[in-house]
Amino acid sequence: MKPGKLQRQIQLTMLVAVALALHVIESLLPPLPVPGAKIGLANVATLVCLRYMGFWPAVGVSAVRSILGSVITGKFWGLGFWMSFVGATASAVGMGFSLRLLPVNASMVWTSVVGGVVHASCQLTIAVMAMRQPALFFGAPLLLGLSIVTAVFIGLVCDNLDGPARRFFHATKRR
């Protein structure tokens, strides 16, 4: 394996590990006041991957994190898994498209907001379909509002990680 390719694989593995750790930590936190709402800490790794490694690696980090996180937290194949997996991967896809529309060095806040809204929308749709309770859609404004607030926070965290992330991903030269 070429040194550059090996380094990329190591970086990708580290992002999956960070995303997984944040996923597990978030599962241990007390729930937010809105059912199904989460802070979205693992999206930090997805957004960083999206900016520095590209679209498909970010979708992969998001999907793998969701699968492994569900296995670790004991929710694999349950409704929580599907809500997490579909929401996380669709969110990564949405963030990837939104990042393409923004200027190169734009804040990650807007990209994060798109991801939060897509994630919440997917989760709500899956919950309605699984429980056959269309009345759950009445909670959409509250869920989406909280998703936007937490996504702004996650985007600001990513903006503040830009310097360290840039050094991490561009440290390919031998010393």
C-alpha positions as CSV (number, residue, x, y, z in Angstrom):
1,M,0.0,0.0,0.0
2,K,1.3,3.4,-0.9
3,P,2.2,5.7,2.1
4,G,-0.3,8.3,1.1
5,K,-3.1,5.7,0.8
6,L,-2.1,4.2,4.1
7,Q,-2.2,7.6,5.8
8,R,-5.7,8.3,4.3
9,Q,-6.9,4.9,5.7
10,I,-5.5,5.7,9.1
11,Q,-7.2,9.2,9.1
12,L,-10.5,7.6,8.0
13,T,-10.2,5.0,10.8
14,M,-9.5,7.7,13.3
15,L,-12.5,9.7,12.2
16,V,-14.7,6.6,12.6
17,A,-13.3,6.0,16.1
18,V,-13.9,9.6,17.1
19,A,-17.4,9.5,15.7
20,L,-18.1,6.2,17.5
21,A,-16.8,7.5,20.8
22,L,-19.0,10.6,20.5
23,H,-22.0,8.4,19.6
24,V,-21.5,6.3,22.7
25,I,-20.9,9.3,24.9
26,E,-24.0,10.9,23.6
27,S,-26.0,7.7,24.3
28,L,-25.0,8.1,28.0
29,L,-26.2,11.7,28.3
30,P,-29.6,12.4,29.7
31,P,-32.3,12.7,26.9
32,L,-33.2,16.1,25.5
33,P,-36.8,17.3,26.2
34,V,-38.0,16.3,22.8
35,P,-38.4,12.6,22.1
36,G,-35.9,11.3,19.6
37,A,-33.8,14.5,19.7
38,K,-30.0,14.3,20.1
39,I,-27.2,16.8,20.1
40,G,-25.5,15.1,17.2
41,L,-22.0,15.1,18.6
42,A,-20.9,12.4,16.1
43,N,-21.7,14.8,13.2
44,V,-18.5,16.6,14.2
45,A,-16.5,13.8,12.7
46,T,-18.7,13.5,9.7
47,L,-18.4,17.2,8.9
48,V,-14.7,17.2,9.4
49,C,-14.5,14.1,7.1
50,L,-16.7,15.8,4.6
51,R,-14.6,18.9,4.4
52,Y,-11.1,17.2,4.3
53,M,-11.7,13.8,2.8
54,G,-14.8,14.1,0.6
55,F,-18.3,13.0,0.1
56,W,-18.2,9.2,0.1
57,P,-15.7,8.9,3.0
58,A,-18.0,11.1,5.1
59,V,-21.1,9.0,4.2
60,G,-19.0,5.9,5.1
61,V,-18.0,7.3,8.4
62,S,-21.6,8.2,9.2
63,A,-22.9,4.8,8.2
64,V,-20.2,2.8,10.0
65,R,-20.5,4.9,13.1
66,S,-24.2,4.3,13.2
67,I,-23.9,0.5,12.7
68,L,-21.1,0.1,15.3
69,G,-22.7,2.5,17.7
70,S,-26.0,0.5,17.6
71,V,-24.1,-2.7,18.2
72,I,-22.3,-1.2,21.2
73,T,-25.3,0.4,22.7
74,G,-27.5,-2.8,22.1
75,K,-29.9,-1.2,19.6
76,F,-28.8,-3.1,16.5
77,W,-31.7,-4.0,14.2
78,G,-34.3,-2.3,16.4
79,L,-36.3,0.8,15.5
80,G,-33.6,3.0,17.1
81,F,-31.0,1.5,14.8
82,W,-33.0,2.3,11.7
83,M,-33.8,5.8,12.8
84,S,-30.1,6.4,13.5
85,F,-28.7,4.7,10.4
86,V,-31.1,6.2,7.9
87,G,-31.0,9.6,9.6
88,A,-27.2,9.6,9.8
89,T,-26.5,8.5,6.2
90,A,-29.2,10.7,4.7
91,S,-27.8,13.6,6.8
92,A,-24.3,13.0,5.5
93,V,-25.6,13.0,1.9
94,G,-27.6,16.2,2.5
95,M,-24.5,17.8,4.1
96,G,-22.4,16.7,1.2
97,F,-24.8,18.4,-1.3
98,S,-25.1,21.5,0.7
99,L,-21.3,21.8,1.1
100,R,-21.1,21.8,-2.8
101,L,-23.3,24.8,-2.9
102,L,-21.3,26.9,-0.5
103,P,-18.0,28.8,-1.1
104,V,-14.9,26.7,-0.3
105,N,-14.1,28.2,3.1
106,A,-17.7,28.9,4.2
107,S,-18.7,28.2,7.8
108,M,-19.8,24.6,8.5
109,V,-22.9,26.0,10.4
110,W,-25.2,26.0,7.3
111,T,-24.0,22.5,6.3
112,S,-24.6,21.3,9.8
113,V,-28.1,22.8,9.8
114,V,-29.0,21.0,6.6
115,G,-27.7,17.7,8.2
116,G,-29.7,18.3,11.3
117,V,-32.9,19.0,9.5
118,V,-32.5,16.0,7.2
119,H,-31.7,13.7,10.1
120,A,-34.7,14.9,12.1
121,S,-37.0,14.6,9.1
122,C,-35.8,11.0,8.4
123,Q,-36.2,10.0,12.0
124,L,-39.7,11.4,12.2
125,T,-40.7,9.8,9.0
126,I,-39.4,6.4,10.1
127,A,-41.2,6.7,13.5
128,V,-44.5,7.6,11.8
129,M,-44.1,4.7,9.4
130,A,-43.1,2.2,12.0
131,M,-45.7,3.2,14.6
132,R,-48.4,4.1,12.0
133,Q,-49.1,7.3,13.9
134,P,-49.3,10.3,11.6
135,A,-50.1,12.4,14.6
136,L,-46.3,12.3,15.4
137,F,-45.8,14.8,12.7
138,F,-47.4,17.4,15.0
139,G,-44.1,17.3,16.9
140,A,-42.1,18.2,13.8
141,P,-41.8,22.0,14.5
142,L,-40.4,21.3,18.0
143,L,-38.0,18.5,16.8
144,L,-36.8,20.5,13.8
145,G,-36.4,23.7,15.9
146,L,-34.2,21.8,18.4
147,S,-32.3,20.1,15.5
148,I,-31.5,23.5,14.1
149,V,-30.2,24.8,17.5
150,T,-28.0,21.7,18.1
151,A,-26.8,21.8,14.5
152,V,-25.7,25.4,14.8
153,F,-23.7,24.3,17.9
154,I,-22.1,21.4,16.0
155,G,-21.3,23.7,13.1
156,L,-19.6,26.2,15.4
157,V,-17.5,23.4,17.0
158,C,-16.4,22.3,13.5
159,D,-15.5,25.8,12.5
160,N,-13.3,26.0,15.7
161,L,-11.7,22.7,14.8
162,D,-10.7,23.9,11.3
163,G,-7.1,24.7,12.3
164,P,-6.2,21.4,14.1
165,A,-8.1,19.4,11.4
166,R,-6.2,21.1,8.6
167,R,-2.9,20.2,10.3
168,F,-4.1,16.6,10.9
169,F,-5.1,16.1,7.3
170,H,-2.2,17.9,5.6
171,A,0.6,16.5,7.7
172,T,1.7,14.1,5.0
173,K,5.3,15.4,4.7
174,R,8.1,13.6,6.4
175,R,9.9,15.4,9.1
